[in-house]
Amino acid sequence: MESGNESMLDVYLFETNDLLEHLDDILIESEKNKALDQDSINEIFRIMHTIKGSSAMMQFDSLAVISHKMEDLFAFVREHGINEQDLEDLFDLMFRSGDFLKAEAGKVQDGQPLTTDIGTLEKEINDFLKKISADTAAAAAPSNTAQPAAQPSVSAPTSQEADLLKGESDKGFPFAVHVFFDEDAQMENLRAFMLVNSLQDSGGEFEFYPLDIETDKATAQQIQQDGFYLFFRETKARDKAIPTIEAFTYTKNYSLLGTAPEKQQPDKTAAASHAGGKKPRKAAKQTHAPIKQSLINVNLSKLDNLMDLMGEIVITESMVTSTPALQQAGLDNNFTKASRQLRKLTDELQEIVMSIRMVPVSTVFQKMNRIVRDMTKKLDKDAQLVLVGEETEVDKTIVDSIADPIMHLVRNGMDHGIESKEERAKTSKPQMGTITLAAQNTGGEILITVSDDGAGIDRKGVLAKAQKKGLLTKPADEYTDHEVNQFILMPGFSTNDVVTEFSGRGVGMDVVKENVEKIGGDVTVESTPGQGTKVVFKIPLTLAIVNGMKISVGDTMFTIPIKNILQSFKAKDENIMYDTDMHEIIMVRDRYYPVVRLHKAYHLQTDVTDIGSGIMILVGTHDNSFCIFADALLGEQQVVVKPLPAYLNQFKVKKDGIDGCAILGDGSISLILNVQSLYNAS
């Protein structure tokens, strides 16, 4: 595929997916309010019109046809409204249609063939439109209904047409097209309005008749009987419009009426009746006034390249300022000032690059509305979704990584947490359950919380399942609530004995934990029986650049993220004690912490093996705290995180506590420690 086509496809997918997400938001909010206001109807019509047009241009037929049918449906709803009893069916139909369009857009993105058999969904939309049309007609109960007149001759202008043409010719629109729509088109006035919109999209100025096709229902019958007229200034403008008229779905036939003939003496009464006493309406000219652009869309790969380049600049800047020869030259005041200015500019550039990648977590949070909505219906539960701190910004890569974990937790909260209507009625809690999604920026990290006010975790049920799977290593009553809660994060663990659409397969919570740990975060589970469950992610703001403390073990250098360091101190051999399993522990501020000697953990050669000769670093995560024993502290430095070579994946070094590596100013490599993984491995 050519690069130009790829660019068009990227824009199409971005726009379509964005519009479909917006459609979901409108439908969910409207369904909550049990009403569909005029603004929402107009917006849905616009969304469908846009998707239809862009899909037809890209020749994605399934998307174009279904969006066209949905556009027709909302064209009717916009004109006639909808009965309250039909509203719920409309929402269900729109959600199903929206899901179909999302799935088709996903196939486009993955390069898969589109669905060719769309007859069932198309028929559903058509049948629903016929149903609400019949309901509207029955409600209107007209006293008499005019029968459609026979198709008028289009071979030559009638006297009424001649009069109309003369009037338009005098205004500078002498070239006309007379259009007739199919008999089964229905809502001819809205079909005419859609045709006008299609012609306006291609630019140019024209007029049309009859008037008020968007708001006057009576024009439908007039168009059905007499056809629809379009007037152009020049023949080339008219000719340019012909392909659009021919391609319009509901066009039956059309004729070119040419320039207005010489003034005739038409039947004034008939002409007045035909024109309704009004002049043709002038279509708004599609002009694009200069608008100051404040937002642009940028391909994520470009931002990734920019971040990589920024990382290289940070490394190079460090190399320049740390070169011994230049440090000696630093005695020169000018060099010192220049190096400080370089560091200042590098820091500012880095902040700008990182800020460009930051997006609000609302992009993920808002999508959960649909999951809660669907599950309340399928599980017959009353529940709502509450969003807190959705404006909190996180690196785009991280937002993409937490989307699936959050989805799993919301589904679990709905399935396992929120009680059934009958069970909840027996409690003193509100009838409607609540799933809460919250985000908070704590400075160097983001806390994402997914909580529910449901039944909470069944301690006995979890312990029974753990015992059945052979996971218990001590008597059940010796496990703390925190330890019991951690069982549900283990692979293959599920408290549901029956596999359902939503749970019971043992897949989900372990994936949540794994995905969050991949981005340097950790997961904790808290629960109170009868009150609910809360799952907390603690994740970094960005993955690319971290502030770290360099330490040495023999000839090897490590970097510990500053956010994990609680304290560093010197200790003595007599401070070391042992637990019942003969693991080393040390007391710090009246609390015992495990000790991890890095030279033992990674089998490194070093002369510093006595506790008094090295340094202790107390580190911690949201879950655990322990002490790392190393040779020495080398100082704090901002480092660029580089991924480990792919061939090292076979050794599972990440599970042993190595997150990546960093290239330092002198060209040496420092391994970046993942404190939580190191604790688990040790």
C-alpha positions as CSV (number, residue, x, y, z in Angstrom):
1,M,0.0,0.0,0.0
2,E,1.3,3.4,-0.8
3,S,2.3,5.8,2.0
4,G,-0.4,8.2,1.0
5,N,-3.1,5.5,1.3
6,E,-1.6,4.4,4.6
7,S,-1.9,7.9,5.9
8,M,-5.5,8.1,4.7
9,L,-6.2,4.8,6.4
10,D,-4.7,6.0,9.7
11,V,-6.8,9.1,9.6
12,Y,-9.9,7.1,8.8
13,L,-9.4,4.6,11.6
14,F,-8.6,7.4,14.1
15,E,-11.6,9.4,13.2
16,T,-14.0,6.4,13.0
17,N,-12.9,4.9,16.4
18,D,-13.1,8.3,18.0
19,L,-16.6,8.8,16.7
20,L,-17.8,5.4,17.8
21,E,-16.4,6.0,21.3
22,H,-18.3,9.3,21.3
23,L,-21.4,7.5,20.1
24,D,-21.1,5.1,23.1
25,D,-20.8,8.0,25.5
26,I,-23.9,9.7,24.1
27,L,-26.0,6.5,24.2
28,I,-24.9,5.6,27.7
29,E,-25.7,9.1,29.1
30,S,-29.0,9.2,27.2
31,E,-30.0,5.7,28.5
32,K,-29.2,6.8,32.1
33,N,-31.5,9.8,31.6
34,K,-34.1,7.6,29.9
35,A,-34.4,10.3,27.2
36,L,-32.9,11.3,23.9
37,D,-32.7,15.0,23.5
38,Q,-32.6,16.8,20.2
39,D,-28.9,17.7,20.6
40,S,-28.0,14.0,21.1
41,I,-30.1,13.0,18.1
42,N,-28.4,15.6,15.9
43,E,-25.0,14.5,17.1
44,I,-25.7,10.8,16.4
45,F,-27.0,11.7,12.9
46,R,-23.8,13.6,12.3
47,I,-21.6,10.8,13.5
48,M,-23.4,8.3,11.2
49,H,-23.2,10.7,8.3
50,T,-19.5,11.2,8.7
51,I,-18.7,7.4,9.1
52,K,-20.9,6.6,6.1
53,G,-19.2,9.2,3.9
54,S,-15.6,8.3,4.9
55,S,-16.3,4.5,4.7
56,A,-17.8,4.8,1.2
57,M,-14.8,6.8,0.1
58,M,-12.5,4.1,1.4
59,Q,-14.8,1.4,-0.1
60,F,-15.5,-0.4,3.2
61,D,-19.0,-1.5,2.2
62,S,-20.1,-3.1,5.4
63,L,-19.3,0.0,7.4
64,A,-20.9,2.3,4.8
65,V,-24.1,0.4,4.5
66,I,-24.8,-0.1,8.2
67,S,-23.9,3.5,9.1
68,H,-26.1,4.6,6.2
69,K,-29.0,2.6,7.7
70,M,-28.3,4.1,11.1
71,E,-28.2,7.6,9.6
72,D,-31.6,6.9,8.0
73,L,-33.0,5.8,11.3
74,F,-31.9,8.9,13.1
75,A,-33.0,11.1,10.2
76,F,-36.5,9.8,11.0
77,V,-36.1,10.2,14.7
78,R,-34.8,13.7,14.2
79,E,-37.9,14.6,12.2
80,H,-40.6,12.8,14.1
81,G,-39.1,11.9,17.5
82,I,-39.6,8.5,19.1
83,N,-42.1,7.0,21.5
84,E,-40.9,6.3,25.0
85,Q,-41.9,2.6,24.7
86,D,-39.6,2.3,21.7
87,L,-36.6,4.1,23.3
88,E,-35.1,1.0,25.1
89,D,-35.2,-1.0,21.8
90,L,-33.6,1.9,20.0
91,F,-30.7,2.0,22.5
92,D,-30.2,-1.8,22.2
93,L,-30.2,-1.6,18.4
94,M,-27.8,1.3,18.4
95,F,-25.4,-0.4,20.8
96,R,-25.4,-3.6,18.6
97,S,-24.9,-1.6,15.5
98,G,-22.1,0.4,17.1
99,D,-20.4,-2.8,18.2
100,F,-20.6,-4.1,14.6
101,L,-19.0,-1.0,13.3
102,K,-16.2,-1.2,15.9
103,A,-15.6,-4.8,15.0
104,E,-15.4,-4.0,11.3
105,A,-13.0,-1.1,12.0
106,G,-10.9,-3.6,14.0
107,K,-10.8,-5.9,11.0
108,V,-9.7,-3.0,8.8
109,Q,-6.9,-2.2,11.2
110,D,-5.8,-5.8,11.3
111,G,-5.9,-6.2,7.6
112,Q,-8.7,-8.8,7.8
113,P,-11.6,-9.2,5.2
114,L,-14.8,-7.3,6.2
115,T,-18.1,-9.0,6.8
116,T,-20.1,-9.6,3.6
117,D,-23.3,-11.0,5.2
118,I,-24.8,-8.0,6.9
119,G,-28.4,-8.8,6.0
120,T,-29.6,-9.7,9.5
121,L,-28.5,-6.4,11.1
122,E,-29.6,-4.4,8.1
123,K,-33.0,-6.0,8.3
124,E,-33.2,-5.3,12.0
125,I,-32.6,-1.6,11.4
126,N,-35.1,-1.5,8.5
127,D,-37.7,-3.3,10.5
128,F,-37.3,-1.0,13.5
129,L,-37.6,2.0,11.2
130,K,-40.8,0.6,9.7
131,K,-42.1,-0.1,13.2
132,I,-41.6,3.4,14.5
133,S,-42.8,4.9,11.2
134,A,-46.0,3.0,11.6
135,D,-46.3,4.1,15.3
136,T,-45.8,7.7,14.3
137,A,-48.3,7.4,11.5
138,A,-50.9,5.8,13.8
139,A,-50.3,8.5,16.4
140,A,-50.7,11.2,13.8
141,A,-54.0,9.6,12.5
142,P,-54.5,11.9,9.5
143,S,-58.0,12.5,8.3
144,N,-57.1,11.9,4.7
145,T,-54.0,10.8,2.9
146,A,-53.2,11.9,-0.6
147,Q,-52.3,9.2,-3.0
148,P,-48.9,9.7,-4.7
149,A,-49.4,11.3,-8.1
150,A,-48.2,9.7,-11.2
151,Q,-44.6,10.5,-12.2
152,P,-44.5,13.8,-14.1
153,S,-43.0,14.0,-17.5
154,V,-39.4,15.1,-17.4
155,S,-38.9,15.5,-21.1
156,A,-39.6,19.3,-21.1
157,P,-40.2,21.9,-18.5
158,T,-43.8,22.4,-17.4
159,S,-45.2,25.8,-17.0
160,Q,-44.6,25.7,-13.3
161,E,-41.0,24.6,-13.9
162,A,-40.6,27.3,-16.4
163,D,-41.7,29.9,-14.0
164,L,-39.4,28.5,-11.3
165,L,-36.5,28.3,-13.7
166,K,-37.0,31.9,-14.8
167,G,-36.9,33.1,-11.2
168,E,-33.7,31.2,-10.5
169,S,-32.1,32.4,-13.8
170,D,-32.7,36.0,-12.8
171,K,-30.7,35.3,-9.6
172,G,-27.9,33.7,-11.5
173,F,-28.8,30.0,-11.2
174,P,-30.0,29.1,-14.7
175,F,-28.9,25.4,-14.8
176,A,-31.2,22.9,-13.1
177,V,-31.5,19.2,-12.3
178,H,-34.8,17.6,-11.6
179,V,-34.5,14.6,-9.3
180,F,-37.0,11.9,-8.5
181,F,-36.5,9.4,-5.6
182,D,-37.5,5.7,-5.4
183,E,-41.1,5.0,-4.4
184,D,-40.0,3.1,-1.3
185,A,-37.5,5.8,-0.1
186,Q,-40.0,7.2,2.4
187,M,-39.2,10.6,4.2
188,E,-38.4,12.1,0.8
189,N,-37.7,15.5,2.5
190,L,-34.9,14.0,4.6
191,R,-33.6,12.1,1.6
192,A,-33.4,15.5,-0.2
193,F,-31.7,17.0,2.8
194,M,-29.1,14.2,2.8
195,L,-28.5,14.8,-0.9
196,V,-28.0,18.5,-0.3
197,N,-25.4,17.6,2.5
198,S,-23.6,15.3,0.1
199,L,-23.4,18.1,-2.5
200,Q,-22.3,20.6,0.0
201,D,-19.4,18.4,1.0
202,S,-17.9,18.8,-2.5
203,G,-18.1,22.6,-2.2
204,G,-19.7,25.0,-4.6
205,E,-22.8,27.2,-4.4
206,F,-26.3,26.1,-5.4
207,E,-30.0,26.5,-4.5
208,F,-32.7,23.9,-4.1
209,Y,-36.5,23.7,-4.0
210,P,-38.8,23.0,-2.2
211,L,-37.8,24.9,0.9
212,D,-37.5,23.8,4.5
213,I,-36.9,20.2,3.7
214,E,-35.3,19.7,7.1
215,T,-38.1,21.0,9.2
216,D,-41.3,21.0,7.0
217,K,-42.9,17.5,6.9
218,A,-45.3,18.5,4.1
219,T,-42.4,18.8,1.7
220,A,-42.0,15.0,1.7
221,Q,-45.3,14.5,-0.2
222,Q,-44.5,17.5,-2.5
223,I,-41.2,15.9,-3.5
224,Q,-42.8,12.6,-3.9
225,Q,-45.3,14.1,-6.4
226,D,-43.3,16.8,-8.1
227,G,-39.6,15.8,-7.5
228,F,-36.8,17.8,-6.1
229,Y,-35.0,20.7,-7.9
230,L,-31.3,21.8,-7.7
231,F,-30.1,25.0,-9.4
232,F,-26.5,25.8,-10.4
233,R,-24.7,28.9,-11.6
234,E,-22.7,27.1,-14.3
235,T,-22.9,23.9,-16.4
236,K,-19.6,22.7,-15.0
237,A,-20.9,23.0,-11.4
238,R,-24.0,21.1,-12.5
239,D,-22.0,18.4,-14.2
240,K,-19.7,18.1,-11.2
241,A,-22.8,17.3,-9.1
242,I,-24.2,14.7,-11.4
243,P,-22.0,11.8,-10.2
244,T,-23.1,12.5,-6.6
245,I,-26.7,12.6,-7.7
246,E,-26.3,9.3,-9.6
247,A,-24.5,7.6,-6.7
248,F,-27.1,8.7,-4.2
249,T,-28.8,5.6,-2.9
250,Y,-32.4,6.8,-3.3
251,T,-32.1,8.4,-6.8
252,K,-34.6,6.8,-9.2
253,N,-34.0,9.1,-12.2
254,Y,-33.2,12.7,-13.0
255,S,-33.3,15.1,-15.9
256,L,-31.3,18.2,-16.9
257,L,-33.6,21.2,-17.5
258,G,-31.0,23.4,-19.1
259,T,-31.1,27.2,-19.1
260,A,-34.3,28.9,-18.2
261,P,-36.5,29.4,-21.3
262,E,-37.8,32.7,-22.5
263,K,-40.4,34.1,-20.2
264,Q,-43.7,32.3,-20.7
265,Q,-47.1,33.2,-19.4
266,P,-47.7,30.4,-16.9
267,D,-50.8,29.7,-15.0
268,K,-50.2,32.0,-12.1
269,T,-52.5,30.1,-9.8
270,A,-50.8,26.8,-10.4
271,A,-47.3,28.4,-10.1
272,A,-48.3,30.0,-6.8
273,S,-49.6,26.6,-5.6
274,H,-46.5,24.9,-6.7
275,A,-44.1,27.3,-5.1
276,G,-46.1,27.7,-2.0
277,G,-45.6,31.4,-2.1
278,K,-41.9,31.0,-1.2
279,K,-38.6,31.4,-3.0
280,P,-36.1,28.6,-3.4
281,R,-33.7,28.3,-0.5
282,K,-30.1,29.0,-1.1
283,A,-27.7,26.3,0.0
284,A,-24.9,27.6,2.3
285,K,-21.6,27.9,0.5
286,Q,-19.0,25.6,1.9
287,T,-16.2,28.1,2.7
288,H,-13.4,27.4,5.1
289,A,-12.6,30.5,7.2
290,P,-9.1,30.4,8.7
291,I,-9.3,28.8,12.1
292,K,-6.4,28.8,14.5
293,Q,-5.5,25.2,15.2
294,S,-4.7,24.4,18.8
295,L,-4.6,20.6,18.5
296,I,-3.1,18.1,16.1
297,N,-3.0,14.3,15.9
298,V,0.5,12.7,15.9
299,N,1.3,9.1,15.2
300,L,2.5,7.4,18.4
301,S,5.5,5.9,16.6
302,K,6.8,9.4,16.0
303,L,6.5,10.3,19.7
304,D,8.4,7.0,20.4
305,N,11.2,8.0,18.1
306,L,11.2,11.5,19.7
307,M,11.5,10.0,23.1
308,D,14.3,7.7,22.0
309,L,16.1,10.7,20.5
310,M,15.6,12.6,23.8
311,G,17.1,9.7,25.7
312,E,20.2,9.7,23.4
313,I,20.6,13.5,24.1
314,V,20.5,12.9,27.8
315,I,23.2,10.2,27.5
316,T,25.3,12.4,25.2
317,E,25.0,15.4,27.5
318,S,26.1,13.2,30.4
319,M,29.1,11.9,28.4
320,V,30.1,15.5,27.5
321,T,30.0,16.9,31.0
322,S,31.6,13.9,32.7
323,T,34.6,13.5,30.4
324,P,37.7,13.9,32.6
325,A,39.5,16.2,30.2
326,L,36.5,18.5,29.9
327,Q,36.0,18.4,33.7
328,Q,39.5,19.8,34.1
329,A,38.7,22.4,31.5
330,G,35.8,23.1,33.6
331,L,38.0,25.2,35.8
332,D,37.3,27.7,33.0
333,N,34.3,29.7,34.0
334,N,32.9,29.7,30.5
335,F,32.8,26.0,30.2
336,T,31.1,25.7,33.6
337,K,28.4,28.1,32.6
338,A,27.9,26.4,29.2
339,S,27.6,23.0,30.7
340,R,25.0,24.2,33.3
341,Q,23.0,25.9,30.5
342,L,23.2,22.6,28.5
343,R,21.8,20.6,31.4
344,K,19.1,23.2,32.0
345,L,18.0,23.1,28.3
346,T,18.2,19.3,28.2
347,D,15.9,19.0,31.3
348,E,13.4,21.5,29.8
349,L,13.4,19.6,26.5
350,Q,12.9,16.3,28.3
351,E,9.9,17.7,30.3
352,I,8.3,19.0,27.1
353,V,8.8,15.7,25.2
354,M,7.4,13.7,28.2
355,S,4.4,16.1,28.5
356,I,3.5,15.5,24.8
357,R,3.1,11.8,25.5
358,M,0.8,12.4,28.5
359,V,-2.9,11.7,28.0
360,P,-5.7,11.6,30.6
361,V,-6.8,8.3,32.0
362,S,-10.3,9.2,31.0
363,T,-9.6,7.6,27.6
364,V,-9.6,4.3,29.4
365,F,-12.1,5.1,32.2
366,Q,-14.9,6.2,29.9
367,K,-14.9,2.9,28.0
368,M,-15.8,1.1,31.2
369,N,-19.3,2.7,31.1
370,R,-20.2,0.4,28.4
371,I,-19.1,-2.7,30.2
372,V,-21.0,-1.8,33.3
373,R,-24.1,-1.0,31.2
374,D,-24.0,-4.3,29.4
375,M,-23.3,-6.4,32.5
376,T,-26.2,-4.8,34.5
377,K,-28.5,-6.0,31.8
378,K,-27.1,-9.5,31.3
379,L,-26.6,-10.2,35.0
380,D,-29.8,-8.4,36.0
381,K,-28.1,-6.2,38.6
382,D,-28.4,-2.6,39.5
383,A,-25.1,-0.8,39.3
384,Q,-23.5,2.4,38.3
385,L,-19.9,3.5,37.4
386,V,-18.4,6.5,39.3
387,L,-15.2,8.1,37.9
388,V,-12.8,10.1,40.1
389,G,-9.7,11.9,38.9
390,E,-10.2,11.0,35.3
391,E,-8.3,14.1,34.2
392,T,-5.1,12.6,35.7
393,E,-2.5,12.3,32.9
394,V,-0.2,9.3,32.3
395,D,2.2,8.3,29.5
396,K,0.3,7.1,26.5
397,T,2.1,3.7,26.6
398,I,1.1,3.1,30.2
399,V,-2.5,4.1,29.5
400,D,-2.6,1.5,26.7
401,S,-1.1,-1.1,29.1
402,I,-3.6,-0.6,31.9
403,A,-6.7,-0.7,29.7
404,D,-7.1,-4.6,29.8
405,P,-6.3,-4.9,33.6
406,I,-8.9,-2.2,34.4
407,M,-11.4,-4.0,32.1
408,H,-10.8,-7.3,33.9
409,L,-11.3,-5.7,37.3
410,V,-14.5,-3.9,36.4
411,R,-15.9,-7.2,35.0
412,N,-14.9,-9.0,38.2
413,G,-16.4,-6.3,40.3
414,M,-19.7,-6.6,38.5
415,D,-19.7,-10.4,38.4
416,H,-18.2,-11.3,41.8
417,G,-18.6,-8.1,43.8
418,I,-21.9,-6.5,43.3
419,E,-24.7,-8.6,44.7
420,S,-27.9,-9.7,42.9
421,K,-31.0,-7.5,43.4
422,E,-32.4,-10.1,45.9
423,E,-29.1,-10.4,48.0
424,R,-28.6,-6.7,48.0
425,A,-32.1,-6.0,49.2
426,K,-31.3,-8.0,52.4
427,T,-28.5,-5.5,53.3
428,S,-28.7,-1.9,54.5
429,K,-26.7,-0.7,51.4
430,P,-28.3,1.4,48.7
431,Q,-30.3,-0.6,46.1
432,M,-27.9,0.4,43.3
433,G,-24.3,-0.9,43.6
434,T,-21.3,1.2,42.7
435,I,-18.1,0.5,40.8
436,T,-15.6,3.3,41.4
437,L,-12.6,4.0,39.1
438,A,-10.2,6.5,40.6
439,A,-6.8,8.0,39.6
440,Q,-4.4,10.0,41.7
441,N,-1.0,11.6,41.0
442,T,1.1,11.2,44.1
443,G,4.1,13.0,42.6
444,G,6.3,10.3,41.1
445,E,3.7,7.7,40.6
446,I,0.0,7.2,39.7
447,L,-2.4,5.3,41.9
448,I,-5.3,3.6,40.0
449,T,-8.0,2.2,42.2
450,V,-10.8,-0.1,41.1
451,S,-13.3,-0.6,43.9
452,D,-16.9,-1.9,44.5
453,D,-19.3,-1.8,47.4
454,G,-20.3,-5.4,47.0
455,A,-20.0,-8.5,49.1
456,G,-16.2,-8.5,49.4
457,I,-13.9,-11.4,49.2
458,D,-15.1,-14.6,50.8
459,R,-12.1,-15.6,52.9
460,K,-13.3,-19.2,53.5
461,G,-14.1,-19.7,49.9
462,V,-10.6,-18.5,48.8
463,L,-8.9,-20.7,51.4
464,A,-10.9,-23.7,50.4
465,K,-10.0,-23.2,46.7
466,A,-6.4,-22.6,47.6
467,Q,-6.3,-25.8,49.7
468,K,-7.9,-27.8,46.8
469,K,-5.2,-26.5,44.5
470,G,-2.4,-27.4,47.0
471,L,-1.3,-23.8,47.5
472,L,-1.5,-23.7,51.4
473,T,1.9,-24.0,53.1
474,K,0.6,-23.5,56.7
475,P,-2.7,-23.9,58.6
476,A,-5.5,-21.8,57.1
477,D,-6.2,-19.8,60.3
478,E,-2.6,-18.5,60.2
479,Y,-3.0,-16.7,57.0
480,T,-3.7,-12.9,57.2
481,D,-6.4,-11.3,55.2
482,H,-3.7,-9.7,53.1
483,E,-2.2,-13.1,52.3
484,V,-5.6,-14.6,51.5
485,N,-6.3,-11.8,49.1
486,Q,-3.1,-12.3,47.2
487,F,-4.2,-15.9,46.3
488,I,-6.7,-14.4,43.7
489,L,-3.7,-13.0,41.8
490,M,-2.3,-16.4,41.2
491,P,-2.5,-18.0,37.7
492,G,-5.5,-20.3,37.2
493,F,-7.2,-19.2,40.5
494,S,-10.9,-18.7,40.4
495,T,-13.6,-19.0,43.1
496,N,-16.3,-19.7,40.5
497,D,-17.0,-23.4,40.0
498,V,-19.2,-22.7,37.0
499,V,-17.7,-21.2,33.8
500,T,-19.8,-18.2,32.7
501,E,-19.5,-15.6,30.0
502,F,-17.7,-13.4,32.4
503,S,-15.7,-15.6,34.8
504,G,-14.8,-19.1,36.0
505,R,-11.9,-19.8,33.7
506,G,-9.1,-18.8,36.1
507,V,-7.8,-16.2,33.6
508,G,-7.9,-12.6,34.5
509,M,-6.4,-11.5,37.8
510,D,-3.0,-13.1,37.1
511,V,-3.0,-11.3,33.8
512,V,-3.8,-8.1,35.6
513,K,-0.8,-8.6,37.9
514,E,1.5,-9.5,35.1
515,N,0.5,-6.6,32.9
516,V,0.9,-4.1,35.7
517,E,4.3,-5.4,36.7
518,K,5.5,-5.3,33.1
519,I,5.3,-1.5,33.3
520,G,7.1,-1.3,36.6
521,G,4.0,-1.2,38.8
522,D,2.5,-3.4,41.5
523,V,-0.9,-4.6,42.5
524,T,-2.5,-4.9,46.0
525,V,-5.9,-6.2,46.9
526,E,-7.9,-5.0,49.9
527,S,-11.4,-6.3,50.9
528,T,-13.8,-6.0,53.8
529,P,-16.6,-8.7,54.0
530,G,-19.9,-7.2,53.3
531,Q,-18.5,-3.8,52.3
532,G,-16.6,-4.4,49.1
533,T,-13.2,-4.9,47.4
534,K,-10.5,-2.5,46.3
535,V,-7.7,-3.2,43.9
536,V,-4.9,-0.6,43.7
537,F,-2.3,-0.2,40.9
538,K,0.8,1.8,41.8
539,I,2.4,2.6,38.4
540,P,5.2,5.0,37.2
541,L,4.3,8.2,35.3
542,T,6.6,7.3,32.4
543,L,8.7,4.3,31.4
544,A,11.4,6.1,29.5
545,I,13.5,8.1,31.9
546,V,13.9,7.5,35.7
547,N,15.7,9.2,38.5
548,G,17.9,6.5,40.0
549,M,20.6,5.9,42.6
550,K,23.7,4.1,41.3
551,I,25.2,1.4,43.4
552,S,28.1,-1.0,42.8
553,V,28.6,-4.7,43.5
554,G,32.1,-5.8,42.5
555,D,32.6,-4.7,38.9
556,T,28.9,-4.5,38.2
557,M,26.8,-1.4,38.5
558,F,23.1,-1.2,39.3
559,T,20.5,1.6,39.4
560,I,17.7,1.6,42.0
561,P,14.7,4.0,41.1
562,I,14.7,6.8,43.7
563,K,11.0,6.3,44.2
564,N,11.7,2.9,45.8
565,I,14.5,4.1,48.2
566,L,13.4,4.8,51.8
567,Q,16.7,5.1,53.5
568,S,20.4,4.1,53.2
569,F,22.6,3.4,56.2
570,K,25.7,1.7,57.5
571,A,25.3,-1.5,59.5
572,K,27.5,-4.0,61.5
573,D,27.7,-7.7,61.4
574,E,26.2,-7.9,64.9
575,N,23.0,-6.1,63.6
576,I,22.2,-9.2,61.4
577,M,19.8,-11.7,62.8
578,Y,18.0,-14.8,61.4
579,D,14.4,-15.8,61.1
580,T,13.1,-19.3,61.6
581,D,14.1,-20.3,58.0
582,M,17.6,-18.9,58.6
583,H,17.1,-15.9,56.3
584,E,19.0,-12.8,57.2
585,I,17.0,-10.0,58.7
586,I,17.9,-6.6,60.2
587,M,16.0,-4.2,62.6
588,V,15.5,-0.7,61.4
589,R,13.4,1.7,63.5
590,D,11.9,-1.1,65.6
591,R,10.9,-3.2,62.6
592,Y,12.6,-6.3,61.1
593,Y,13.3,-6.4,57.3
594,P,14.7,-9.2,55.1
595,V,18.2,-8.6,53.7
596,V,19.0,-9.3,50.1
597,R,22.7,-9.5,49.3
598,L,23.1,-8.6,45.6
599,H,26.3,-10.4,45.2
600,K,24.6,-13.6,46.3
601,A,21.4,-13.0,44.4
602,Y,23.3,-12.5,41.1
603,H,26.4,-14.7,41.9
604,L,28.8,-11.7,41.6
605,Q,32.5,-11.6,42.6
606,T,33.2,-8.9,45.2
607,D,35.6,-8.3,48.0
608,V,32.9,-6.6,50.1
609,T,31.1,-9.4,52.0
610,D,31.2,-8.0,55.5
611,I,28.2,-6.0,56.5
612,G,30.3,-3.3,58.0
613,S,32.3,-2.8,54.7
614,G,29.3,-2.2,52.5
615,I,26.1,-0.2,52.5
616,M,22.4,-1.0,53.3
617,I,19.6,0.5,51.2
618,L,16.1,0.1,52.6
619,V,13.7,-0.1,49.7
620,G,10.0,-0.5,49.5
621,T,7.0,-0.9,47.2
622,H,3.3,-0.6,47.8
623,D,3.5,-4.2,49.2
624,N,6.9,-5.0,50.6
625,S,9.9,-3.5,52.2
626,F,13.4,-5.0,52.6
627,C,17.1,-4.1,52.7
628,I,19.5,-4.4,49.8
629,F,23.2,-5.0,50.7
630,A,25.7,-3.5,48.1
631,D,29.3,-2.4,48.0
632,A,28.8,1.3,47.8
633,L,26.6,4.2,46.7
634,L,27.8,6.0,43.6
635,G,25.4,8.9,43.5
636,E,22.1,9.9,42.0
637,Q,21.6,10.3,38.3
638,Q,18.8,10.5,35.8
639,V,19.0,7.6,33.4
640,V,17.3,6.5,30.2
641,V,15.7,3.0,30.5
642,K,16.8,0.8,27.6
643,P,15.1,-2.6,27.0
644,L,17.2,-5.7,27.5
645,P,18.2,-7.6,24.4
646,A,15.4,-10.0,23.2
647,Y,17.6,-13.1,23.5
648,L,17.7,-12.6,27.3
649,N,14.0,-13.2,27.5
650,Q,14.6,-16.9,27.5
651,F,16.4,-16.6,30.9
652,K,13.5,-14.7,32.4
653,V,15.8,-12.0,33.9
654,K,12.8,-9.7,34.5
655,K,11.4,-12.1,37.1
656,D,14.8,-12.0,38.8
657,G,14.6,-8.3,39.3
658,I,16.3,-6.8,36.2
659,D,14.0,-4.3,34.5
660,G,16.3,-3.0,31.8
661,C,19.6,-1.2,31.5
662,A,21.0,2.3,31.2
663,I,24.0,3.7,29.4
664,L,25.9,6.1,31.6
665,G,28.0,9.2,30.7
666,D,31.3,7.3,30.6
667,G,29.8,4.6,28.3
668,S,29.4,2.0,31.0
669,I,26.2,0.1,31.5
670,S,24.1,0.0,34.6
671,L,21.4,-2.6,35.2
672,I,18.1,-1.2,36.5
673,L,16.5,-3.1,39.4
674,N,12.8,-3.8,39.8
675,V,12.5,-3.9,43.5
676,Q,9.2,-5.9,43.6
677,S,10.5,-8.6,41.3
678,L,13.8,-8.8,43.2
679,Y,11.8,-9.3,46.4
680,N,9.7,-12.1,44.8
681,A,12.8,-13.8,43.4
682,S,14.6,-13.7,46.7
